[in-house]
Amino acid sequence: MCRLVTYAGPPVPLEALVFHGSHSLYRQSWAPRELLSGSVNADGYGIVWCGPDGGPVRLARAEPIWYDGDLRRLLSTIETPIAQATLRNATPGLPVDRAGVLPFVREGWAFSLNGAVPAFRQRHMRALRTPLSGERYASLTGVSDAETLFLGVLQGIDEGRTPHQAMRAQVDAVAARLEDGASAALTLVLSSERGIFTLHTAVGDSACNSLYHVDSPAWAPGGSVFASEPLDDDGAWTPVPAGSAWTQHPDGRVERVVVAPSD
């Protein structure tokens, strides 16, 4: 499973998002505490933030985050009001290359998945990609479950669903295909200049991946942060309930959202 951090609120340096705290995202690359599977997150890292035009800018590498000694200095020069940062712990059977490193970016949106569709390539890839339009299918660049779900979410938004409804429809599509006894932890994150939309859930009897929330931390007054693991020892971090949906508004406000099952 992957580790992720999201931020919305007054502009902060990206350095804080990745390197802040005694248990920073950077440290979680080799010393995570709450993975459901695997032991390190060294198969790549990705960061997405708002560019000058409001659209997402992506930095992604298919290598451990500690390989780049210049990264901290680079991120200290970039301030942003909305961002996602992820570490990859690749699903067995998927290639370790840049095409699989989250967050993905398309059409003004950025997307991350913490979790995996079991036996995706062997049993579910073709069926989950079949509903995609010809144009979206042709835009696929890899063989990951995350990219497949992302394009399905974008198609759902085009059809009139809200971001949370579109994500829920993809989770329900996965649930409908899984065999008896199969399960999957699926935390989906979608962001744009409109805010960050998170669906924290699981299919079957799987536990949800860990996820925590804090409002207005000392390093980002007025902002909101969601993270797979608390970034420091501040007792204000609270666990995010399983099966819940959230919006981080651009001004830092956090709203819990009720999302009905898809049709």
C-alpha positions in Angstrom: 0.0 0.0 0.0 1.1 3.6 -0.6 1.5 6.6 1.8 0.0 10.0 1.0 -0.5 13.5 2.2 -3.0 16.1 1.0 -3.1 19.8 1.8 -5.6 22.6 1.2 -5.5 26.2 2.6 -3.3 29.2 2.6 -0.2 28.7 0.4 2.6 26.7 2.1 6.0 25.5 0.8 5.8 22.0 -0.7 8.8 21.2 1.5 6.5 21.2 4.6 4.2 18.7 3.0 6.9 16.2 2.4 9.6 16.9 5.0 7.7 18.3 8.0 7.7 16.5 11.3 9.4 13.6 13.2 7.4 11.1 11.1 7.3 13.0 7.8 6.2 11.6 4.5 9.9 11.4 3.6 10.6 9.3 6.6 7.6 7.0 5.9 9.4 5.9 2.7 11.6 3.6 4.8 9.9 3.6 8.2 6.1 3.4 7.8 4.1 2.3 10.9 0.7 1.3 9.5 1.0 -0.5 6.2 -1.5 -3.2 5.6 1.0 -4.9 3.3 4.6 -4.5 2.4 7.3 -2.9 4.5 8.7 0.1 2.7 7.5 2.7 0.1 10.5 2.9 -2.2 9.0 2.3 -5.6 8.6 5.9 -6.5 7.2 9.2 -5.4 4.9 11.9 -6.8 3.9 15.4 -5.9 1.2 17.5 -7.6 0.5 21.2 -6.9 -1.4 24.1 -8.4 0.5 25.9 -11.1 0.2 29.6 -11.9 -2.8 29.0 -14.1 -4.5 26.9 -11.4 -3.9 23.6 -13.2 -2.0 20.7 -11.7 1.8 20.4 -12.0 3.3 17.0 -11.5 6.7 15.8 -10.3 7.1 12.0 -10.4 10.0 9.6 -10.2 10.1 5.8 -10.3 12.8 5.7 -7.6 13.0 6.0 -3.8 12.4 9.6 -2.6 15.7 9.6 -0.8 17.6 9.3 -4.1 17.2 13.0 -4.9 19.4 15.1 -2.6 18.1 18.3 -4.2 14.4 17.6 -3.6 14.1 19.4 -0.3 15.7 22.6 -1.7 13.5 22.5 -4.8 10.3 22.1 -2.8 11.2 24.9 -0.5 11.0 27.3 -3.5 7.4 26.3 -4.4 4.3 27.5 -2.5 0.8 26.2 -3.2 -2.7 26.2 -1.7 -3.6 22.7 -2.8 -1.3 19.7 -3.1 -1.0 15.9 -3.0 2.2 13.9 -2.3 2.5 10.2 -2.5 5.0 7.4 -1.9 4.6 4.2 -3.9 4.6 0.6 -2.6 4.0 -1.1 -5.9 1.3 -3.8 -6.2 2.9 -7.2 -6.9 2.7 -7.9 -10.6 2.6 -4.2 -11.7 5.7 -2.7 -13.4 7.8 -0.3 -11.4 8.0 2.6 -13.8 6.9 6.3 -14.0 3.6 5.4 -15.7 2.5 3.8 -12.4 3.6 6.6 -10.0 0.8 8.6 -8.4 -0.6 11.1 -8.4 -1.8 11.0 -12.0 -2.9 14.1 -13.9 -5.5 14.5 -16.6 -7.8 17.3 -17.7 -7.1 19.6 -14.8 -7.5 16.9 -12.2 -5.0 14.9 -10.1 -5.8 11.4 -8.7 -4.3 9.1 -6.1 -5.3 5.6 -5.0 -4.1 4.0 -1.8 -5.0 0.4 -2.2 -5.3 -2.1 -5.0 -7.8 -4.2 -7.0 -6.7 -7.8 -6.3 -5.7 -9.8 -9.4 -6.4 -6.7 -11.5 -4.5 -7.6 -14.7 -5.5 -11.3 -14.6 -9.2 -10.9 -13.9 -10.6 -7.3 -13.9 -8.6 -5.0 -16.1 -10.5 -5.7 -19.3 -13.9 -5.5 -17.7 -13.2 -2.3 -15.8 -11.8 -0.6 -18.9 -14.6 -1.6 -21.2 -17.0 1.2 -20.1 -14.4 3.8 -21.0 -15.0 5.9 -24.1 -12.7 5.2 -27.1 -10.9 8.5 -26.5 -10.2 7.7 -22.9 -9.3 4.1 -23.6 -6.7 5.4 -26.1 -5.2 7.7 -23.5 -4.2 4.9 -21.2 -0.4 4.9 -20.7 0.0 2.0 -18.3 -1.6 -1.2 -16.9 -2.4 -0.1 -13.4 -5.7 -0.3 -11.5 -5.2 3.3 -10.4 -5.1 4.8 -13.9 -8.2 2.7 -14.9 -10.2 4.0 -11.9 -9.0 7.5 -12.5 -10.3 7.6 -16.1 -13.5 6.0 -15.0 -13.9 8.8 -12.4 -13.3 11.5 -15.1 -15.9 9.8 -17.3 -18.4 9.8 -14.5 -17.8 13.6 -13.9 -18.4 14.2 -17.6 -21.7 12.3 -17.3 -22.8 14.7 -14.5 -21.7 13.0 -11.3 -20.0 14.9 -8.5 -16.4 13.9 -7.8 -17.5 11.8 -4.8 -20.3 10.1 -6.8 -17.9 9.3 -9.6 -15.4 7.8 -7.2 -18.1 5.8 -5.5 -19.3 4.4 -8.8 -15.8 3.1 -9.5 -15.6 1.5 -6.0 -19.0 -0.1 -6.6 -17.8 -1.4 -10.0 -14.9 -3.1 -8.3 -17.1 -4.6 -5.6 -19.5 -6.0 -8.2 -16.6 -7.9 -9.8 -14.8 -9.4 -6.8 -15.3 -13.0 -6.1 -16.8 -14.3 -2.8 -14.2 -13.8 0.0 -12.1 -11.2 -2.0 -11.6 -7.8 -0.6 -9.8 -4.5 -1.3 -8.8 -1.4 0.6 -9.6 1.5 -1.7 -8.9 5.1 -0.6 -9.4 7.5 -3.6 -8.3 11.1 -3.7 -9.2 13.5 -6.5 -8.1 17.2 -6.6 -8.2 20.3 -8.7 -8.2 24.0 -8.0 -11.8 23.4 -6.7 -10.4 21.5 -3.7 -9.6 17.9 -2.7 -12.2 15.1 -2.7 -11.4 11.9 -0.7 -13.4 8.7 -0.4 -11.9 6.5 2.3 -13.4 3.0 2.0 -12.9 -0.7 1.5 -14.6 -3.5 -0.4 -15.4 -6.9 1.3 -14.0 -7.5 4.7 -10.8 -5.6 4.1 -9.7 -3.0 6.7 -9.4 0.5 5.4 -5.9 1.9 4.9 -4.8 4.2 7.7 -5.8 7.9 7.2 -5.7 10.8 9.6 -6.7 14.4 9.6 -5.6 17.6 11.3 -6.9 21.2 11.0 -4.6 24.2 11.2 -1.3 22.6 12.2 1.4 24.9 13.5 3.3 24.7 10.1 0.2 25.6 8.1 -2.2 27.8 10.1 -5.7 27.9 8.5 -5.0 24.8 6.4 -6.2 21.2 6.5 -4.1 18.1 6.1 -5.0 14.4 5.5 -2.2 11.9 5.8 -1.8 8.1 5.8 0.1 8.4 9.1 0.5 11.4 11.5 3.4 13.5 10.4 4.4 14.5 14.0 3.5 13.8 17.6 0.8 16.5 17.8 -2.2 14.9 19.5 -4.6 16.8 17.3 -4.4 14.1 14.6 -7.6 12.2 14.4 -8.4 8.9 12.5 -10.6 9.2 9.5 -13.6 6.9 9.8 -13.9 4.0 7.4 -16.5 4.4 4.7 -16.4 8.2 4.9 -16.1 10.9 2.2 -14.6 14.4 2.6 -14.0 17.7 0.8 -11.0 19.9 1.6 -12.1 23.3 0.3 -9.4 25.7 -1.1 -9.7 28.0 1.9 -8.8 25.1 4.2 -12.3 24.2 5.4 -13.1 20.5 5.7 -16.6 19.0 5.1 -17.8 15.5 5.5 -20.0 14.4 2.6 -22.7 11.8 2.4 -22.4 9.7 -0.8 -25.1 7.2 -1.7 -24.3 3.9 -3.5 -24.2 4.3 -7.3 -27.0 3.0 -9.4 
